[in-house]
Amino acid sequence: MKKQKRPSKIEANKFDKIFKENLDDLLPVILRRILGLKVDNLEYLPISKVQTTIEREPDFLCKVFNEKYRQGAVIHIEFESSWRSEIPYQMHEKHGIFYRKSGQTH
């Protein structure tokens, strides 16, 4: 099998630039066809580079199996003594970390 050369950072940036320039027209179509989401208006949010080092440990993490999830589904539970407004963001953050580490899709 012949290995394909990976695009250089400069080539990748060119593709990013071209894609971003055409995203205004493409995004509503992509969202409608793939997600079934009709877009009335788009509001662009500021983008900045994020530099972080994070270590997280779940309170409870297991894989369950049933008729619907024959390959298994990951259950992640966190126990908190009180509600804080940042909890949903922390759960999303942990989900991304655990997903990347385990390669699980559910």
Secondary structure as the mmCIF struct_conf table of DSSP 4:
data_model
#
loop_
_struct_conf.conf_type_id
_struct_conf.id
_struct_conf.beg_label_comp_id
_struct_conf.beg_label_asym_id
_struct_conf.beg_label_seq_id
_struct_conf.end_label_comp_id
_struct_conf.end_label_asym_id
_struct_conf.end_label_seq_id
HELX_LH_PP_P HELX_LH_PP_P1 LYS A 2 SER A 8
HELX_RH_AL_P HELX_RH_AL_P1 LYS A 9 LEU A 35
BEND BEND1 ASP A 40 ASP A 40
HELX_LH_PP_P HELX_LH_PP_P2 TYR A 44 PRO A 46
BEND BEND2 ASP A 59 ASP A 59
STRN STRN1 PHE A 60 VAL A 64
BEND BEND3 GLU A 67 LYS A 68
TURN_TY1_P TURN_TY1_P1 ARG A 70 GLN A 71
STRN STRN2 ALA A 73 ILE A 77
BEND BEND4 SER A 81 SER A 82
TURN_TY1_P TURN_TY1_P2 SER A 85 GLU A 86
HELX_RH_AL_P HELX_RH_AL_P2 ILE A 87 SER A 102
#
